[in-house]
Amino acid sequence: MLLRKGTPKDTEALVAFNQAMAQETEGLALDSDTLSRGVSTLLENPAKGFYLVAEIDGEIAGSLMVTYEWSDWRAADYFWIQSVYIKPEHRRKGIYRALYQEVKALAERQGGAASFRLYVEQENSRAQQTYQSLGMSQSHYLMYEEKPT
């Protein structure tokens, strides 16, 4: 397995992964044009974050996105893990574990992180078990949101 940061040549695969993840987890059909702009914007602006991909035999088998949130309390960035997707035929093979360990190593090389955070659907118990097995625990924060009209 090869782990590497995503590049513009990965845009099509990352768009497809995001569409599959949204459909699978929330029953949402994401607009391809909007999603392509979103993926491209992150790939072109490393200050916003990065994609990490796992390749097996030259094929992208899984990926995740990391974005940064500055913490004045910690004087460091929180690393937010988002858009996690592993192709169904590659699940339960340690790909997410490898990606997560690489995120932590990259953070260390950049001077450390305040913490590693992610959102998970409340009903996605399999993902929750995976995250817990890697040392993550449920935060005491609840999330509130207001979407623009």
C-alpha positions as CSV (number, residue, x, y, z in Angstrom):
1,M,0.0,0.0,0.0
2,L,1.3,3.4,-1.0
3,L,0.1,6.4,1.1
4,R,0.5,9.8,-0.4
5,K,-1.0,13.3,-0.5
6,G,-3.7,13.8,-3.1
7,T,-2.9,15.7,-6.2
8,P,-5.1,17.3,-9.0
9,K,-4.8,14.1,-11.0
10,D,-6.9,12.4,-8.2
11,T,-9.8,14.8,-8.5
12,E,-12.1,12.4,-10.4
13,A,-11.5,9.6,-7.9
14,L,-12.0,11.9,-4.9
15,V,-15.2,13.2,-6.4
16,A,-16.5,9.7,-6.9
17,F,-15.5,8.7,-3.4
18,N,-17.3,11.7,-1.9
19,Q,-20.4,10.9,-3.9
20,A,-20.4,7.3,-2.8
21,M,-19.8,8.2,0.8
22,A,-22.7,10.8,0.8
23,Q,-25.0,8.3,-0.8
24,E,-24.0,5.5,1.5
25,T,-24.1,7.4,4.8
26,E,-26.8,10.0,4.3
27,G,-28.7,9.0,1.1
28,L,-27.5,12.3,-0.5
29,A,-26.8,12.7,-4.2
30,L,-24.1,15.4,-4.4
31,D,-23.8,17.7,-7.4
32,S,-20.7,16.7,-9.4
33,D,-19.8,20.2,-10.5
34,T,-20.0,21.6,-7.0
35,L,-18.1,18.7,-5.6
36,S,-15.4,19.0,-8.3
37,R,-15.0,22.7,-7.4
38,G,-14.8,21.8,-3.7
39,V,-12.2,19.0,-4.2
40,S,-10.1,21.2,-6.6
41,T,-10.2,24.2,-4.2
42,L,-8.6,22.1,-1.4
43,L,-6.0,20.5,-3.7
44,E,-5.0,24.0,-4.9
45,N,-4.9,25.6,-1.5
46,P,-2.7,23.5,0.9
47,A,-3.3,26.1,3.7
48,K,-6.9,24.8,3.9
49,G,-5.8,21.1,4.3
50,F,-5.0,18.1,2.2
51,Y,-6.3,14.8,0.9
52,L,-4.5,11.6,1.8
53,V,-4.9,8.6,-0.5
54,A,-4.1,4.9,-0.1
55,E,-3.1,3.2,-3.4
56,I,-3.1,-0.6,-3.8
57,D,-1.6,-1.9,-7.1
58,G,-1.9,1.6,-8.6
59,E,-5.6,2.0,-7.7
60,I,-6.9,4.4,-5.1
61,A,-8.5,2.1,-2.5
62,G,-9.3,4.8,0.1
63,S,-8.9,8.4,1.1
64,L,-9.6,11.0,3.6
65,M,-9.4,14.8,3.8
66,V,-7.8,16.8,6.6
67,T,-8.7,20.5,7.2
68,Y,-7.2,22.7,9.9
69,E,-8.9,24.7,12.7
70,W,-6.6,27.0,14.7
71,S,-6.9,26.8,18.5
72,D,-5.9,29.9,20.4
73,W,-6.2,27.8,23.6
74,R,-3.7,25.3,22.4
75,A,-1.6,27.4,20.0
76,A,-1.9,24.6,17.4
77,D,-4.2,23.4,14.7
78,Y,-6.9,20.8,15.2
79,F,-6.7,18.3,12.4
80,W,-10.2,17.6,11.3
81,I,-10.5,14.3,9.4
82,Q,-13.4,14.4,6.9
83,S,-14.6,12.7,3.7
84,V,-13.3,9.3,4.8
85,Y,-14.0,6.6,2.2
86,I,-12.7,3.2,1.7
87,K,-13.9,1.2,-1.4
88,P,-16.2,-1.6,-0.1
89,E,-13.9,-4.4,-1.5
90,H,-11.0,-2.9,0.5
91,R,-12.7,-2.4,3.9
92,R,-11.6,-4.2,7.1
93,K,-8.1,-4.4,5.7
94,G,-6.4,-1.7,7.8
95,I,-6.5,1.0,5.2
96,Y,-8.1,3.6,7.5
97,R,-5.7,2.6,10.3
98,A,-2.8,3.3,7.9
99,L,-4.2,6.6,6.7
100,Y,-4.9,7.8,10.3
101,Q,-1.3,6.9,11.4
102,E,0.0,8.8,8.4
103,V,-2.1,11.8,9.4
104,K,-0.6,11.7,12.8
105,A,2.9,11.4,11.4
106,L,2.4,14.3,9.1
107,A,1.0,16.4,12.0
108,E,4.1,15.6,14.0
109,R,6.4,16.7,11.1
110,Q,4.5,20.0,11.0
111,G,5.0,20.7,14.7
112,G,2.1,18.8,16.2
113,A,-1.6,19.0,16.4
114,A,-3.9,20.2,19.2
115,S,-5.9,17.0,18.5
116,F,-7.4,14.9,15.8
117,R,-11.1,15.2,15.4
118,L,-13.8,13.9,13.1
119,Y,-17.6,13.7,12.7
120,V,-19.3,10.4,12.5
121,E,-22.9,9.6,11.9
122,Q,-24.7,8.6,15.1
123,E,-25.9,5.4,13.6
124,N,-22.5,4.3,12.1
125,S,-21.5,2.0,14.9
126,R,-18.9,0.2,12.8
127,A,-17.0,3.4,12.1
128,Q,-17.3,4.4,15.7
129,Q,-15.8,1.1,16.8
130,T,-12.9,1.6,14.3
131,Y,-12.2,5.1,15.7
132,Q,-12.3,3.9,19.3
133,S,-9.9,1.0,18.4
134,L,-7.4,3.6,17.3
135,G,-7.5,5.5,20.5
136,M,-10.1,8.1,19.7
137,S,-13.0,8.8,22.1
138,Q,-16.3,10.6,21.9
139,S,-15.9,14.3,22.6
140,H,-18.0,16.0,25.2
141,Y,-19.1,18.6,22.7
142,L,-22.3,18.6,20.8
143,M,-22.4,20.2,17.4
144,Y,-25.0,22.9,16.4
145,E,-25.4,24.1,12.9
146,E,-27.4,26.7,10.9
147,K,-27.4,26.4,7.2
148,P,-27.8,29.6,5.1
149,T,-31.1,30.0,3.4
